[in-house]
Amino acid sequence: MKQYFVIVNPVAGRGNGKKAIPAIERLLKQQGLQYTLVCTEKTGHAIELTKQAVEAGCDVVVAAGGDGTVNEIINGLMQARQEGKKVPVLGVLGVGRGNDFAGSVGIPEDLEQACQALVKDQRRLVDIGRVVGGIYPQGRYFGNVVGIGFDTITTLEVMKMPRWGGFLSFLLAVLKTVFLYNKAPLAMIEFGEEKIVQRSLLIAMMNGRRLGGGFYMAPTSKPDDGLLDLCIAEQMSSFEVLRMIPHFMRGTQFSQPKIRFGQTDRITITAQDGPLPAETDGEIICTDGKEIQVELLPRQLEILYKPA
């Protein structure tokens, strides 16, 4: 019988992870799964627990949390893989705020359906990104995004929000950031044969499709095509940003002249003046970075998902 190792982040979704534990256990038992459930106790703990699951020979590691929890488990799996170890498949029970990785790769965001996906054992290989810079000079793996600029400030504002629903928190944080962050750094963006030097309000390097539970930064992105989808926004006034928000909610922003699209498997962003605030999967990399390097590693991890 398959062994499932469920890692719950009790503070995910501002406490929603802890509240979801009884429902998770009830659903897992209903499905007849053989599982061990453990809770994280600190930042980085999910990486350690994932490595323990690998050593124990578990078949499936399940992230019960938000995108930050998924990120830590991805890092644990990738570190084990780099050491030549056989790694388990990844499952996700989205009990965080945004759950953008799950929403981008075809994992049901409804808890009951996500538990059913664990049993059905439908698998796909997905790409994994790696970012170097800020507090991770040795590199950090990611599943969904590396963002520079506006979305990093938004992430910092979301962290201050009360325990509201995911998308509402992000939307309110976006509206606040419109007036907080209105001078973008001058940066050099290099990918492929392209070299762009401009003040960029936002540079999103997407393996997934969306941020904040409802902002479609890369609506056509595929997590297994070996390419990052880029969304690069020029400096704009606060009024222009407000007008742009509905486009990001619909995924139509690339029709606008100040938004640029691109695809690459490797990109470097270098500050020319001003700092580069950056985040990955909702975790802050730096607020005053000078250079960020991002690469995409094709078809690295197996995940359990629900085919459309």
C-alpha positions as CSV (number, residue, x, y, z in Angstrom):
1,M,0.0,0.0,0.0
2,K,1.2,3.5,-0.9
3,Q,2.6,5.6,2.0
4,Y,1.5,9.2,2.1
5,F,3.5,11.8,4.1
6,V,1.3,14.8,4.7
7,I,3.1,18.0,5.7
8,V,0.6,20.6,7.2
9,N,1.6,24.2,7.6
10,P,-0.8,25.2,10.5
11,V,-0.2,28.9,9.9
12,A,-1.0,28.8,6.2
13,G,-3.8,31.1,5.2
14,R,-3.4,32.9,8.5
15,G,-4.4,29.8,10.5
16,N,-6.5,28.0,7.9
17,G,-4.0,25.2,7.8
18,K,-4.6,24.3,11.4
19,K,-8.3,24.6,11.1
20,A,-8.3,22.3,8.1
21,I,-6.5,19.4,9.8
22,P,-9.7,17.6,11.1
23,A,-11.2,17.8,7.5
24,I,-8.0,16.6,6.0
25,E,-7.8,13.6,8.3
26,R,-11.4,12.7,7.8
27,L,-11.1,12.8,4.0
28,L,-7.9,10.8,3.9
29,K,-9.5,8.1,6.1
30,Q,-12.5,8.1,3.9
31,Q,-10.3,7.4,0.9
32,G,-8.5,4.6,2.8
33,L,-5.1,6.1,2.5
34,Q,-2.1,5.0,4.7
35,Y,-0.7,8.3,5.8
36,T,1.5,10.1,8.4
37,L,0.5,13.7,9.2
38,V,3.0,16.1,10.6
39,C,2.9,19.9,11.2
40,T,5.6,22.4,10.5
41,E,6.9,24.4,13.4
42,K,9.1,27.1,11.8
43,T,10.2,28.5,8.5
44,G,12.2,25.9,6.5
45,H,10.8,23.0,8.5
46,A,8.9,21.6,5.5
47,I,12.3,21.2,3.7
48,E,13.6,19.1,6.6
49,L,10.4,17.0,6.9
50,T,10.4,16.3,3.1
51,K,14.0,15.0,3.3
52,Q,12.8,12.7,6.2
53,A,10.0,11.5,4.0
54,V,12.5,10.7,1.2
55,E,14.7,8.8,3.6
56,A,11.7,6.8,4.9
57,G,10.9,5.8,1.3
58,C,7.4,7.4,1.2
59,D,5.6,7.2,-2.1
60,V,3.8,10.5,-1.9
61,V,4.7,13.8,-0.1
62,V,1.6,16.0,0.3
63,A,1.8,19.7,0.9
64,A,-1.1,20.9,3.0
65,G,-0.6,24.7,3.0
66,G,-0.2,27.5,0.6
67,D,2.3,28.3,-2.1
68,G,5.1,28.9,0.5
69,T,4.6,25.4,1.9
70,V,4.6,23.9,-1.6
71,N,7.8,25.9,-2.3
72,E,9.6,24.4,0.7
73,I,8.6,20.9,-0.2
74,I,9.7,21.4,-3.8
75,N,13.1,22.5,-2.4
76,G,13.3,19.4,-0.2
77,L,12.5,17.2,-3.1
78,M,14.9,18.9,-5.5
79,Q,17.7,18.9,-3.0
80,A,17.2,15.1,-2.5
81,R,17.0,14.6,-6.3
82,Q,20.3,16.5,-6.7
83,E,21.9,14.1,-4.2
84,G,20.8,11.2,-6.5
85,K,18.0,10.0,-4.3
86,K,14.7,8.6,-5.6
87,V,12.0,11.2,-4.7
88,P,8.3,10.7,-4.1
89,V,5.6,12.2,-6.2
90,L,4.1,15.5,-5.0
91,G,0.5,16.0,-4.0
92,V,-1.1,19.3,-2.8
93,L,-4.0,20.2,-0.6
94,G,-4.4,23.9,-1.0
95,V,-5.3,25.5,2.3
96,G,-3.4,28.7,1.9
97,R,-4.5,32.1,0.6
98,G,-3.5,32.0,-3.1
99,N,-2.9,28.4,-3.9
100,D,-1.6,29.5,-7.3
101,F,0.7,26.6,-7.9
102,A,-2.2,24.2,-7.5
103,G,-4.4,26.3,-9.7
104,S,-1.8,26.5,-12.4
105,V,-0.9,22.8,-12.7
106,G,-4.3,21.2,-12.6
107,I,-4.6,20.3,-8.9
108,P,-8.1,20.8,-7.6
109,E,-8.3,23.7,-5.1
110,D,-11.4,22.2,-3.4
111,L,-10.1,20.1,-0.5
112,E,-12.3,17.1,-1.1
113,Q,-11.5,16.9,-4.8
114,A,-7.8,17.4,-4.0
115,C,-7.9,14.3,-1.7
116,Q,-9.6,12.4,-4.5
117,A,-6.8,13.3,-6.8
118,L,-4.4,11.7,-4.4
119,V,-6.2,8.4,-4.8
120,K,-6.7,8.5,-8.5
121,D,-2.9,8.8,-8.9
122,Q,-2.9,10.7,-12.2
123,R,0.6,12.0,-12.7
124,R,2.4,14.6,-14.8
125,L,6.0,15.8,-14.9
126,V,6.3,19.6,-14.4
127,D,9.2,22.1,-14.8
128,I,10.8,23.6,-11.8
129,G,12.6,27.0,-11.7
130,R,15.7,28.1,-9.8
131,V,16.5,31.6,-8.7
132,V,19.9,32.9,-7.5
133,G,20.1,36.2,-5.7
134,G,19.2,38.1,-2.5
135,I,19.3,35.8,0.5
136,Y,19.7,32.8,-1.7
137,P,23.2,33.2,-3.4
138,Q,23.3,29.4,-3.5
139,G,20.0,29.2,-5.3
140,R,16.3,28.5,-4.4
141,Y,13.9,26.3,-6.4
142,F,10.4,27.5,-7.1
143,G,7.2,26.1,-8.7
144,N,5.2,29.1,-9.7
145,V,6.9,32.5,-10.0
146,V,9.8,34.8,-9.3
147,G,8.5,38.4,-9.3
148,I,10.4,41.7,-9.1
149,G,8.9,45.0,-8.2
150,F,5.2,45.6,-7.7
151,D,4.2,42.0,-6.8
152,T,6.9,41.9,-4.1
153,I,5.6,45.0,-2.4
154,T,2.1,43.6,-2.7
155,T,3.3,40.4,-1.0
156,L,4.7,42.4,1.9
157,E,1.4,44.2,2.2
158,V,-0.6,40.9,2.1
159,M,1.5,39.7,5.1
160,K,0.0,42.6,7.1
161,M,-3.6,41.8,6.2
162,P,-6.2,40.2,8.6
163,R,-7.5,36.7,8.0
164,W,-9.6,37.5,5.0
165,G,-10.1,35.3,2.0
166,G,-7.2,34.9,-0.4
167,F,-8.1,36.9,-3.4
168,L,-9.7,39.7,-1.4
169,S,-6.5,40.1,0.6
170,F,-4.4,40.3,-2.6
171,L,-6.8,42.7,-4.3
172,L,-6.7,45.1,-1.3
173,A,-2.9,44.8,-1.1
174,V,-2.6,45.6,-4.8
175,L,-4.8,48.7,-4.4
176,K,-2.6,49.8,-1.5
177,T,0.6,49.1,-3.5
178,V,-0.6,51.3,-6.4
179,F,0.1,54.3,-4.2
180,L,3.1,53.0,-2.3
181,Y,5.2,51.8,-5.2
182,N,5.3,54.4,-7.9
183,K,8.9,54.7,-8.8
184,A,10.3,51.6,-10.4
185,P,14.1,50.9,-10.5
186,L,16.0,51.2,-13.7
187,A,17.0,47.6,-14.5
188,M,18.7,45.7,-17.3
189,I,16.7,42.6,-18.4
190,E,18.7,40.0,-20.4
191,F,17.2,36.9,-22.0
192,G,17.9,35.1,-25.2
193,E,19.0,37.8,-27.7
194,E,17.1,40.5,-25.9
195,K,18.5,43.2,-23.7
196,I,16.0,45.7,-22.3
197,V,17.0,48.6,-20.1
198,Q,14.0,50.5,-18.6
199,R,12.2,51.4,-15.4
200,S,10.1,48.3,-14.9
201,L,7.2,48.4,-12.5
202,L,6.9,44.7,-12.5
203,I,8.9,41.7,-13.9
204,A,7.1,38.4,-13.4
205,M,8.9,35.2,-14.5
206,M,6.1,32.6,-14.5
207,N,6.2,28.9,-14.5
208,G,2.6,28.9,-13.5
209,R,-0.3,31.1,-14.7
210,R,-1.4,33.3,-11.9
211,L,-0.7,35.2,-8.7
212,G,-2.8,36.2,-5.7
213,G,-5.5,33.7,-6.5
214,G,-6.9,35.6,-9.5
215,F,-4.3,37.7,-11.3
216,Y,-3.4,36.0,-14.6
217,M,0.1,37.1,-15.2
218,A,0.7,34.4,-17.8
219,P,-2.6,33.1,-18.9
220,T,-1.2,30.7,-21.6
221,S,1.7,29.4,-19.5
222,K,2.3,25.6,-19.4
223,P,4.2,24.1,-16.5
224,D,5.8,21.5,-18.7
225,D,7.0,23.3,-21.8
226,G,10.5,24.1,-20.6
227,L,9.9,27.9,-20.8
228,L,9.3,30.7,-18.4
229,D,6.5,33.2,-19.5
230,L,7.6,36.7,-18.8
231,C,5.3,39.6,-18.0
232,I,7.2,42.9,-18.0
233,A,5.5,46.2,-17.2
234,E,7.0,49.6,-17.8
235,Q,6.9,52.4,-15.3
236,M,3.3,53.7,-15.1
237,S,1.4,56.3,-13.1
238,S,-0.9,55.2,-10.3
239,F,-3.9,55.9,-12.5
240,E,-2.5,53.8,-15.3
241,V,-1.9,50.9,-12.9
242,L,-5.5,51.1,-11.6
243,R,-6.7,50.9,-15.2
244,M,-4.5,47.9,-15.8
245,I,-5.9,45.8,-12.8
246,P,-8.9,44.5,-14.7
247,H,-6.7,43.4,-17.6
248,F,-4.6,41.3,-15.2
249,M,-7.7,39.8,-13.7
250,R,-8.8,38.7,-17.2
251,G,-5.4,37.9,-18.5
252,T,-5.7,40.5,-21.3
253,Q,-2.8,42.8,-20.2
254,F,-0.6,41.9,-23.3
255,S,-3.0,44.0,-25.4
256,Q,-1.7,47.0,-23.6
257,P,1.4,48.9,-25.0
258,K,3.2,49.2,-21.7
259,I,3.1,45.4,-21.0
260,R,5.6,43.1,-22.7
261,F,5.5,39.3,-23.1
262,G,8.4,37.0,-23.6
263,Q,9.5,33.4,-23.2
264,T,12.9,32.0,-22.1
265,D,14.5,29.3,-20.1
266,R,17.1,31.7,-18.5
267,I,17.0,35.4,-17.6
268,T,19.1,37.9,-15.6
269,I,17.9,41.2,-14.1
270,T,20.5,43.7,-13.0
271,A,19.8,46.9,-11.1
272,Q,21.1,50.1,-12.8
273,D,19.8,52.3,-10.1
274,G,17.6,51.7,-7.1
275,P,17.0,48.3,-5.4
276,L,15.3,45.2,-6.8
277,P,12.6,43.9,-4.4
278,A,12.0,40.2,-5.3
279,E,9.9,37.3,-4.2
280,T,9.4,33.7,-5.2
281,D,6.2,31.8,-4.6
282,G,5.1,34.4,-2.1
283,E,8.4,34.3,-0.1
284,I,10.6,37.4,0.0
285,I,14.1,36.9,-1.6
286,C,15.2,40.5,-1.0
287,T,14.1,44.1,-0.8
288,D,17.3,45.7,-2.0
289,G,18.8,43.2,-4.5
290,K,21.3,44.1,-7.2
291,E,21.1,41.1,-9.5
292,I,18.6,38.2,-9.9
293,Q,19.2,35.2,-12.1
294,V,16.5,32.8,-13.0
295,E,16.5,29.5,-14.9
296,L,13.9,26.9,-15.7
297,L,14.7,23.2,-15.4
298,P,12.5,21.1,-17.6
299,R,10.3,18.2,-16.3
300,Q,11.9,17.8,-12.9
301,L,9.1,16.5,-10.5
302,E,6.1,14.3,-10.8
303,I,2.9,15.7,-9.3
304,L,-0.6,14.3,-8.7
305,Y,-3.3,16.2,-10.6
306,K,-6.8,16.0,-12.0
307,P,-6.9,16.0,-15.8
308,A,-9.3,18.6,-17.2
